[in-house]
Amino acid sequence: SPVVDASTRRLFLSIASDPAMLTRQLDIETAFLQSELDKEIYLHPPPGLTIPDGMILKLRKAIYGLKQSPLLWYLTACTFFMSIGFHRCISDPCLLHFENEHGKVYLCMYVDDIMIASCSQSLVDWVIRETKRRFPVGEEKPLSWIVGLHVESENDRLLVSQQAYIQHLLSRFHTNHKAQRSTPMASNCSILAITEESSDDNTLLNPTSVKLYQKIVGSLNYLCHSSRPDITFSVNVLSRHLNGPRQIHLSCAFRVLEYLNSTSTLKIRFCKSVLFSLEAFADASFPSKHSVDGKPTCGVCIFFNQNLVFWKSVRLSIVCLSTMEAELCSIVIAIVQLQFFRNILSELGIIVNKF
């Protein structure tokens, strides 16, 4: 099943940060059970259910555990919203919009979690009312929690954080809660190179520690893509050593956790801007003496209305022969993502005044 892209979700929050915007979130109860089947499906009766010998059960609706249930739910939900007048964005099929004489309303879907934003109270009430007629809807409330992100409104702006998730990580991996770090990685850290020199830091990890390292990096990867751009480069570097990590890699992973411990209250700000604008910043580091393959690392940040909506740190898959070539590659990555945002905004009827 398609889900809304993280950058699209941040673009939605940037649009919804206008103080005139009303935001609501809906949770569809037993969403998969509301899905319409696209073919006949039969199953054997579960233990405890007695039926005549030689008989099986025919499904009338999708159920949890069925492989196609997530996709069927998405198709059912989209079919319903489009039947009441919504238009689905081609660039991101989980972002829908509707417009009439009362104004515009935007709808963002992540499986059974639905975010609604509009300047018109009547449009918001209409969407909620129509949705409740078709699906069982749980508690309808202002936007506060979505996909593990805590969204709060403060002084005409939206703040997004994952403090609860960070505390969960610190407890899960038994991080020293008294440890404080001002940066996620030391400036003189040379873990990009793997040498055969024997030292305590260069010792290969045992299988148990390897699993621990992989779990830490996987958890940090989700966090950096969701709400913490400040650890993106560090996590990108750590992710390169998931196979055969050494003690220095595990120590650096715990340093990132210690940095998060001292900065768990940091939040991403989304606020209103007078003009709709898109700005991109791109940079690249030419391979240093510690690099083992000559491939540069690129970093990209994109702002919509001065709100950070996209960030990325990635090692290129090609070998660059000069700093200029590496810089051009990073610019290409930025342009591709910029065009993605321009396509979405164009479909939403939003004109970008500055690009």
Stockholm file with secondary structure:
# STOCKHOLM 1.0

chainA/1-355         SPVVDASTRRLFLSIASDPAMLTRQLDIETAFLQSELDKEIYLHPPPGLTIPDGMILKLRKAIYGLKQSPLLWYLTACTFFMSIGFHRCISDPCLLHFENEHGKVYLCMYVDDIMIASCSQSLVDWVIRETKRRFPVGEEKPLSWIVGLHVESENDRLLVSQQAYIQHLLSRFHTNHKAQRSTPMASNCSILAITEESSDDNTLLNPTSVKLYQKIVGSLNYLCHSSRPDITFSVNVLSRHLNGPRQIHLSCAFRVLEYLNSTSTLKIRFCKSVLFSLEAFADASFPSKHSVDGKPTCGVCIFFNQNLVFWKSVRLSIVCLSTMEAELCSIVIAIVQLQFFRNILSELGIIVNKF
#=GR chainA/1-355 SS CCCCCHHHHHHHHHHHTSTTCEEEEEEBTTGGGGCCCSSCCEECCCTTCCCCTTCCEECSSCCTTCTTHHHHHHHHHHHHHHHTTCEECSSCTTEEEEEETTEEEEEEEETTEEEEEESCHHHHHHHHHHHHHHSCBCCCEESCEETTEEEEECSSEEEEECHHHHHHHHHHTTCCTTCCCSSSSCTTCCTTSCCCCCCSTTCBCCHHHHHHHHHHHHHHHHHHHHTCGGGHHHHHHHHTTSSSCBHHHHHHHHHHHHHHHHSTTCCEEEECCSSCBEEEEEEEECCCTTCSSCCCEEEEEEEETTEEEEEEEEECSSCCSSHHHHHHHHHHHHHHHHHHHHHHHHHTTCCCSBC
#=GC SS_cons         CCCCCHHHHHHHHHHHTSTTCEEEEEEBTTGGGGCCCSSCCEECCCTTCCCCTTCCEECSSCCTTCTTHHHHHHHHHHHHHHHTTCEECSSCTTEEEEEETTEEEEEEEETTEEEEEESCHHHHHHHHHHHHHHSCBCCCEESCEETTEEEEECSSEEEEECHHHHHHHHHHTTCCTTCCCSSSSCTTCCTTSCCCCCCSTTCBCCHHHHHHHHHHHHHHHHHHHHTCGGGHHHHHHHHTTSSSCBHHHHHHHHHHHHHHHHSTTCCEEEECCSSCBEEEEEEEECCCTTCSSCCCEEEEEEEETTEEEEEEEEECSSCCSSHHHHHHHHHHHHHHHHHHHHHHHHHTTCCCSBC
//
